[in-house]
Amino acid sequence: MRTPRLINYNTILKLALAILLCWCFFSFTGCKDPSIEDNDLLTDDDNLSLDKDTLYFNSRTVRENPLKSNNVATVTLGHIDDPAFGKTATSFYTQCRLSKNNVSFGANPVLDSVVLSLKYSGKYGKFDQPINLVVYQLNQNIDTLNYNLNDAFQVKLPTIGQLTNYVPNLTDSVVVVGVKKAPQLRIPLTTSFGNQILQSDTLNLVNNTAFLELFKGLYVTVSSNSGNGLVYLDLKSAISGITLFYRNDTEDSLQLFIPTSGISVNHIDNNYTGSPAQSALSTTIAQPGVNSFVQGGAGTYARLEIVDLDSFPKNIAINKAELILTQSTDTSYLAPLLLDLFRVSDFDGPVSLEDEGLSHYGGVRQVENVNGVLLTRYRFNIKKYFQKLINGTHNNKGFYLKTLTPNTNSERVVIANSLTDPNFKIVLIVTYTKL
């Protein structure tokens, strides 16, 4: 007779509990749709039943409306004769304000020299052709009203300063009264202008209200349509301003620094006559196979319109929606480091995209090697926006493509949209999961 085996109820209970937990886990995961929050986590070997489609665009070039330009910290100075965009001339107006009230030059002050110094903050273009700079004194007040890039102010004649054969040097220090200073633009001003301040009535130096009646400000520009570069200047820097070097009956080697700390206004003139950009601007409807001309400084921007969205599947979850833009073969000038992308509202205004500011967004200039050819490209991942577009939250009005901070620079790029060459098409590559 077999001896019966003893039953271990604790073991059976543990085994049953494990089986129950496994059944619950597989039942739950089997009923849930796959979801990929960030496609950057995927590798080329991953295959999670993702689908990928490509959308194409019509495009056109649009002239920018006048942009606000008052009280900017960075101003632009120079001239470019661009084979694609025509001529661009940049200049600026600025007030100069006393650093303290009740300025006194002492007994019998004598002017030694007067100089306008401006701190460099960058440059754009080739600058292999020198340019001539001139400085005027304003004959019109700059007040606190809003000004645009095409606004101009009255000036006094003659000029109060000039610098010939100018080429910016942003690396070498300069020596001022025996002391090395940071790289800067220095324009000598006339003795008559310096004495206007030095010999003025003390009532004009009581405060800035009185001083701005005496000296309304400066206009700095190029003297002729020459040169092929723009320099960026920081007017809010401690370097930027007018320095009077003088002496009086009791002291020698005195200085008064009057910073460019008042209201400043950028001024940019764009002349597209006879250029490819002018031809592009004549087209009022977005079309296939045409390049887009994008330029800062109240220049131009692109309007991009998706042409085949109706055929795109609707019941999907977007994993990635990458807009790819390629610079054309026109590389006369460096493409901007960053571009801005906006969706077009129902009222044709620019609206920030939901993806802007997120780590996946992009918009940075990058060079890519495509089959041995180096291409300059911009990529925007707009998956959040595109999900709303597919869901019907947004209407399909397209995009505006612009330069970053267009009121302080004239950087430019021609975006290709070829009919035949896939490397030079504007495309939106969408990766998604069917629901």
C-alpha positions as CSV (number, residue, x, y, z in Angstrom):
1,M,0.0,0.0,0.0
2,R,1.5,3.4,-1.2
3,T,2.0,6.0,1.5
4,P,0.0,9.2,0.5
5,R,2.2,12.3,-0.3
6,L,1.7,15.2,2.1
7,I,0.2,18.4,0.4
8,N,2.1,21.7,1.0
9,Y,-0.8,24.2,0.9
10,N,1.6,27.2,1.1
11,T,3.4,26.1,-2.1
12,I,0.1,25.7,-4.0
13,L,-1.1,29.1,-2.8
14,K,2.1,30.8,-4.1
15,L,1.9,29.0,-7.4
16,A,-1.7,30.0,-7.9
17,L,-1.0,33.7,-7.1
18,A,1.9,33.8,-9.6
19,I,-0.3,32.3,-12.4
20,L,-3.0,34.9,-11.6
21,L,-0.6,37.8,-11.8
22,C,0.8,36.7,-15.1
23,W,-2.7,36.3,-16.6
24,C,-3.6,39.8,-15.5
25,F,-0.4,41.3,-16.9
26,F,-0.8,39.8,-20.4
27,S,-4.5,40.6,-20.5
28,F,-3.9,44.2,-19.7
29,T,-1.0,44.7,-22.2
30,G,-2.8,42.8,-24.9
31,C,-5.7,45.3,-24.9
32,K,-3.6,48.5,-25.0
33,D,-2.7,50.3,-28.2
34,P,1.1,50.7,-28.8
35,S,2.3,54.2,-27.9
36,I,5.7,55.8,-28.6
37,E,6.1,59.1,-26.9
38,D,9.4,60.0,-28.4
39,N,10.6,58.5,-31.7
40,D,14.2,59.4,-30.8
41,L,14.2,56.3,-28.5
42,L,13.8,54.1,-31.6
43,T,16.7,52.5,-33.4
44,D,17.0,51.4,-37.0
45,D,16.4,47.8,-35.8
46,D,13.2,48.6,-34.1
47,N,10.0,47.4,-35.9
48,L,6.9,48.2,-33.9
49,S,4.5,48.3,-36.9
50,L,5.2,52.0,-37.5
51,D,4.2,53.5,-40.8
52,K,6.0,56.4,-42.6
53,D,4.7,58.7,-45.3
54,T,6.1,61.8,-47.0
55,L,4.1,65.0,-47.7
56,Y,5.2,67.6,-50.2
57,F,4.8,71.4,-50.4
58,N,4.0,74.4,-52.6
59,S,5.9,77.5,-51.6
60,R,6.1,81.2,-52.3
61,T,8.1,84.3,-51.2
62,V,6.4,87.1,-49.3
63,R,7.6,90.6,-48.5
64,E,7.8,91.2,-44.8
65,N,5.7,94.0,-43.2
66,P,7.6,96.9,-41.5
67,L,9.0,95.5,-38.2
68,K,9.3,97.3,-34.9
69,S,12.9,98.5,-34.5
70,N,13.0,101.0,-31.6
71,N,15.2,100.6,-28.5
72,V,17.0,97.5,-29.8
73,A,20.2,96.6,-28.1
74,T,22.0,95.3,-31.2
75,V,22.2,97.5,-34.3
76,T,23.4,96.6,-37.8
77,L,25.8,98.6,-40.0
78,G,27.1,97.9,-43.5
79,H,26.1,97.2,-47.1
80,I,25.7,94.0,-49.2
81,D,25.2,93.6,-52.9
82,D,23.7,90.1,-53.1
83,P,23.3,88.3,-56.4
84,A,20.2,86.6,-55.1
85,F,18.6,89.3,-52.9
86,G,19.8,92.6,-54.4
87,K,21.2,95.4,-52.3
88,T,20.9,95.8,-48.6
89,A,22.1,98.9,-46.7
90,T,21.9,99.1,-42.9
91,S,22.4,102.0,-40.5
92,F,21.1,103.2,-37.1
93,Y,20.0,106.1,-35.0
94,T,20.8,106.4,-31.3
95,Q,20.5,108.9,-28.4
96,C,23.5,109.5,-26.1
97,R,22.7,110.2,-22.5
98,L,24.8,111.7,-19.7
99,S,25.8,109.2,-17.0
100,K,25.4,111.8,-14.2
101,N,23.7,115.2,-13.7
102,N,25.4,118.6,-13.4
103,V,28.4,117.8,-15.5
104,S,31.3,120.3,-15.2
105,F,34.4,120.5,-17.4
106,G,36.3,122.8,-15.0
107,A,37.9,126.2,-15.8
108,N,38.8,126.9,-19.5
109,P,38.4,123.3,-20.9
110,V,40.3,122.5,-24.1
111,L,39.3,119.6,-26.3
112,D,42.1,117.2,-27.4
113,S,39.9,114.7,-29.3
114,V,36.5,113.1,-29.4
115,V,35.8,109.5,-30.5
116,L,32.7,107.3,-31.0
117,S,33.4,103.8,-29.8
118,L,31.0,100.8,-30.5
119,K,31.4,97.3,-29.2
120,Y,31.3,94.5,-31.7
121,S,28.8,91.7,-31.2
122,G,29.3,89.9,-34.6
123,K,29.4,90.3,-38.3
124,Y,27.8,88.8,-41.4
125,G,29.0,88.6,-45.0
126,K,32.4,88.5,-46.7
127,F,33.9,91.9,-45.9
128,D,36.5,91.5,-48.6
129,Q,35.6,95.0,-49.8
130,P,36.2,97.9,-47.5
131,I,33.4,100.5,-46.9
132,N,33.3,104.1,-45.8
133,L,31.3,105.1,-42.7
134,V,29.9,108.5,-41.8
135,V,28.3,110.0,-38.7
136,Y,25.6,112.7,-38.6
137,Q,24.1,114.6,-35.8
138,L,20.4,114.3,-35.5
139,N,18.1,117.3,-36.1
140,Q,15.0,115.5,-34.8
141,N,14.1,114.1,-31.4
142,I,13.8,110.4,-30.9
143,D,11.0,109.9,-28.4
144,T,9.4,106.8,-26.9
145,L,7.0,106.1,-29.8
146,N,7.3,102.9,-31.7
147,Y,9.5,103.0,-34.8
148,N,9.9,100.6,-37.7
149,L,13.0,99.5,-39.7
150,N,12.1,101.8,-42.6
151,D,11.6,104.9,-40.5
152,A,14.1,107.8,-40.9
153,F,15.0,111.0,-39.0
154,Q,16.3,114.4,-40.0
155,V,20.0,115.0,-39.7
156,K,22.2,118.1,-39.6
157,L,24.9,118.9,-42.2
158,P,27.8,118.6,-42.5
159,T,28.9,115.2,-41.1
160,I,30.6,115.1,-37.7
161,G,32.7,112.0,-38.3
162,Q,33.9,109.5,-40.9
163,L,36.0,106.4,-41.3
164,T,37.3,105.4,-44.7
165,N,38.3,101.9,-46.0
166,Y,36.7,100.2,-43.0
167,V,37.0,96.5,-42.5
168,P,35.9,95.1,-39.1
169,N,38.4,93.4,-36.9
170,L,36.6,91.4,-34.2
171,T,39.6,89.6,-32.8
172,D,42.4,92.2,-32.1
173,S,42.3,94.5,-29.1
174,V,42.8,98.2,-29.5
175,V,45.0,100.6,-27.5
176,V,43.2,103.6,-25.9
177,V,45.4,106.0,-24.0
178,G,48.0,103.3,-23.6
179,V,45.6,100.7,-22.3
180,K,44.5,97.6,-24.3
181,K,40.7,97.5,-24.8
182,A,38.3,94.9,-26.2
183,P,37.8,94.9,-30.0
184,Q,35.7,97.8,-31.0
185,L,34.8,100.1,-33.8
186,R,36.3,103.6,-33.3
187,I,35.2,106.6,-35.4
188,P,36.9,110.0,-34.8
189,L,34.5,112.9,-34.6
190,T,35.1,116.5,-35.5
191,T,36.5,119.1,-33.1
192,S,33.6,121.4,-33.8
193,F,31.2,118.7,-32.6
194,G,33.3,118.1,-29.5
195,N,33.4,121.8,-28.6
196,Q,29.6,122.0,-29.0
197,I,29.4,119.9,-25.9
198,L,32.6,121.0,-24.1
199,Q,31.9,124.7,-24.5
200,S,28.2,124.6,-23.9
201,D,26.3,126.4,-21.2
202,T,26.3,124.5,-17.9
203,L,22.4,124.6,-18.1
204,N,22.7,122.2,-21.0
205,L,24.5,119.7,-18.7
206,V,22.2,119.8,-15.7
207,N,20.3,116.6,-16.7
208,N,19.4,114.5,-19.8
209,T,16.3,116.5,-20.6
210,A,18.4,119.6,-21.1
211,F,21.3,117.6,-22.7
212,L,19.0,116.1,-25.4
213,E,17.9,119.5,-26.4
214,L,21.5,120.4,-27.1
215,F,22.4,117.0,-28.7
216,K,19.6,114.9,-30.0
217,G,21.7,111.9,-31.0
218,L,23.6,110.3,-33.8
219,Y,23.0,108.7,-37.2
220,V,25.7,106.2,-38.3
221,T,25.6,104.9,-41.9
222,V,27.6,104.0,-45.0
223,S,28.6,106.7,-47.4
224,S,28.1,104.8,-50.6
225,N,26.7,101.6,-52.0
226,S,29.9,99.6,-51.6
227,G,31.0,96.7,-49.5
228,N,29.7,93.2,-48.9
229,G,29.2,92.8,-45.2
230,L,27.3,93.8,-42.1
231,V,28.6,94.3,-38.6
232,Y,26.5,93.9,-35.5
233,L,27.1,96.5,-32.7
234,D,26.1,96.3,-29.0
235,L,24.9,99.8,-28.1
236,K,24.1,98.8,-24.5
237,S,27.7,97.8,-23.8
238,A,29.9,99.9,-21.4
239,I,32.2,100.4,-24.3
240,S,29.7,102.0,-26.6
241,G,29.5,105.8,-26.5
242,I,31.2,109.1,-27.2
243,T,34.4,110.0,-25.3
244,L,35.6,113.6,-25.0
245,F,39.3,113.8,-24.2
246,Y,40.1,117.2,-22.7
247,R,42.1,119.3,-20.2
248,N,41.5,122.4,-18.1
249,D,43.4,124.9,-16.1
250,T,44.0,122.5,-13.2
251,E,44.1,119.0,-14.7
252,D,45.3,117.2,-17.8
253,S,44.2,114.0,-19.6
254,L,40.6,114.2,-18.5
255,Q,37.7,112.3,-20.1
256,L,33.9,112.4,-20.3
257,F,32.1,109.3,-21.5
258,I,28.6,109.7,-22.9
259,P,27.1,106.2,-23.5
260,T,24.7,105.3,-26.2
261,S,22.2,104.4,-23.5
262,G,19.2,106.2,-24.9
263,I,16.6,105.1,-27.5
264,S,18.1,103.4,-30.6
265,V,16.5,102.6,-33.9
266,N,17.8,100.2,-36.6
267,H,17.2,101.3,-40.2
268,I,17.4,98.8,-43.1
269,D,16.8,99.4,-46.8
270,N,16.3,96.4,-49.1
271,N,16.3,96.9,-52.9
272,Y,15.4,93.8,-54.8
273,T,15.4,95.4,-58.3
274,G,16.6,92.9,-60.9
275,S,17.3,90.1,-58.5
276,P,15.9,86.6,-58.3
277,A,14.2,87.6,-55.1
278,Q,12.2,90.2,-57.0
279,S,11.0,87.6,-59.4
280,A,10.0,85.3,-56.5
281,L,8.0,88.2,-54.9
282,S,5.9,88.6,-58.0
283,T,4.3,85.3,-57.4
284,T,1.2,85.6,-55.2
285,I,0.2,82.0,-55.0
286,A,2.2,79.1,-53.5
287,Q,3.4,76.9,-56.3
288,P,5.4,73.6,-56.7
289,G,9.0,73.7,-57.8
290,V,9.9,77.3,-56.8
291,N,12.5,78.4,-54.4
292,S,11.8,80.5,-51.3
293,F,13.8,83.6,-50.4
294,V,14.1,84.1,-46.6
295,Q,15.8,87.3,-45.4
296,G,15.8,89.2,-42.1
297,G,15.8,92.9,-41.7
298,A,12.2,93.5,-42.8
299,G,13.1,91.5,-45.9
300,T,11.2,88.4,-47.1
301,Y,9.8,85.1,-45.7
302,A,8.4,81.9,-47.1
303,R,4.9,80.6,-47.0
304,L,4.8,76.8,-47.2
305,E,1.6,74.9,-47.9
306,I,1.0,71.1,-47.7
307,V,-0.6,70.0,-51.0
308,D,-1.8,66.4,-50.3
309,L,-3.0,66.3,-46.7
310,D,-6.5,65.0,-47.5
311,S,-5.1,61.7,-48.6
312,F,-3.2,61.2,-45.3
313,P,-4.7,58.6,-42.9
314,K,-6.6,60.2,-40.0
315,N,-6.9,57.6,-37.2
316,I,-3.2,57.6,-36.2
317,A,-0.9,58.5,-33.4
318,I,2.0,60.7,-34.6
319,N,5.5,59.6,-33.4
320,K,7.5,62.1,-35.5
321,A,6.7,64.7,-38.1
322,E,9.9,66.1,-39.5
323,L,9.9,69.1,-41.9
324,I,13.2,69.1,-43.9
325,L,14.3,72.3,-45.7
326,T,17.4,72.4,-47.8
327,Q,19.5,75.4,-48.9
328,S,19.6,75.8,-52.7
329,T,22.8,75.8,-54.7
330,D,23.0,79.6,-54.0
331,T,25.6,79.8,-51.2
332,S,26.9,83.3,-51.8
333,Y,26.4,84.1,-48.1
334,L,26.2,81.9,-45.1
335,A,22.8,80.6,-44.2
336,P,21.4,81.8,-40.8
337,L,22.2,79.6,-37.8
338,L,18.5,79.4,-36.8
339,L,15.2,79.7,-38.6
340,D,11.8,80.3,-37.1
341,L,8.7,78.3,-38.1
342,F,5.1,79.4,-37.4
343,R,1.7,78.0,-38.3
344,V,-0.6,80.2,-40.3
345,S,-3.7,81.1,-38.3
346,D,-7.2,81.3,-39.9
347,F,-6.6,85.0,-40.1
348,D,-3.3,84.5,-41.9
349,G,-1.2,85.6,-38.9
350,P,1.8,83.8,-37.5
351,V,1.2,81.6,-34.5
352,S,3.9,79.7,-32.5
353,L,3.8,76.0,-32.9
354,E,3.1,73.6,-30.0
355,D,6.5,72.0,-30.4
356,E,8.5,75.2,-30.2
357,G,10.9,75.2,-27.3
358,L,10.9,71.4,-26.8
359,S,14.1,69.4,-27.1
360,H,13.0,67.7,-30.3
361,Y,12.0,70.9,-32.1
362,G,15.1,71.7,-34.1
363,G,15.5,74.6,-36.6
364,V,19.3,74.7,-36.4
365,R,21.4,74.9,-39.5
366,Q,23.3,71.7,-40.1
367,V,25.5,70.2,-42.9
368,E,24.6,66.7,-44.0
369,N,26.4,64.3,-46.3
370,V,23.9,62.9,-48.8
371,N,25.6,60.4,-51.1
372,G,28.8,62.3,-51.0
373,V,27.2,65.7,-51.5
374,L,27.2,68.2,-48.6
375,L,23.8,69.9,-48.1
376,T,22.9,72.6,-45.7
377,R,19.6,71.8,-44.0
378,Y,17.1,72.7,-41.3
379,R,14.9,70.1,-39.6
380,F,11.8,70.8,-37.5
381,N,10.1,68.0,-35.6
382,I,6.5,69.3,-35.3
383,K,4.8,66.1,-34.2
384,K,2.5,67.8,-31.6
385,Y,1.3,70.4,-34.1
386,F,0.8,67.7,-36.8
387,Q,-1.3,65.5,-34.4
388,K,-3.6,68.5,-33.9
389,L,-3.7,69.1,-37.6
390,I,-4.7,65.5,-38.3
391,N,-7.3,65.6,-35.5
392,G,-8.9,68.7,-37.0
393,T,-7.9,71.1,-34.1
394,H,-6.0,73.3,-36.7
395,N,-7.0,74.0,-40.2
396,N,-4.4,73.3,-42.9
397,K,-3.2,76.9,-43.6
398,G,0.5,76.1,-43.9
399,F,3.6,77.6,-42.3
400,Y,5.6,80.8,-42.3
401,L,9.4,80.4,-42.4
402,K,11.4,83.4,-41.1
403,T,14.8,84.3,-39.8
404,L,15.3,84.6,-36.0
405,T,15.2,88.2,-34.6
406,P,14.5,89.7,-38.1
407,N,14.6,93.3,-36.8
408,T,18.3,93.1,-35.9
409,N,19.9,91.2,-38.8
410,S,19.7,90.8,-42.6
411,E,20.9,87.2,-42.8
412,R,19.4,85.2,-45.7
413,V,18.9,81.8,-47.2
414,V,17.3,80.5,-50.4
415,I,15.3,77.3,-49.6
416,A,15.1,74.9,-52.5
417,N,11.9,73.1,-53.6
418,S,12.8,71.2,-56.8
419,L,10.3,69.4,-58.9
420,T,12.8,66.7,-59.9
421,D,15.6,66.4,-57.4
422,P,14.5,64.7,-54.2
423,N,17.5,66.1,-52.3
424,F,16.2,69.6,-52.9
425,K,12.5,69.2,-52.1
426,I,10.7,70.6,-49.1
427,V,9.3,67.5,-47.4
428,L,7.5,66.5,-44.3
429,I,8.3,62.9,-43.3
430,V,5.7,61.6,-40.9
431,T,6.1,58.4,-38.7
432,Y,3.0,57.2,-37.1
433,T,1.1,54.3,-35.5
434,K,-2.3,53.2,-36.8
435,L,-4.9,53.1,-34.1
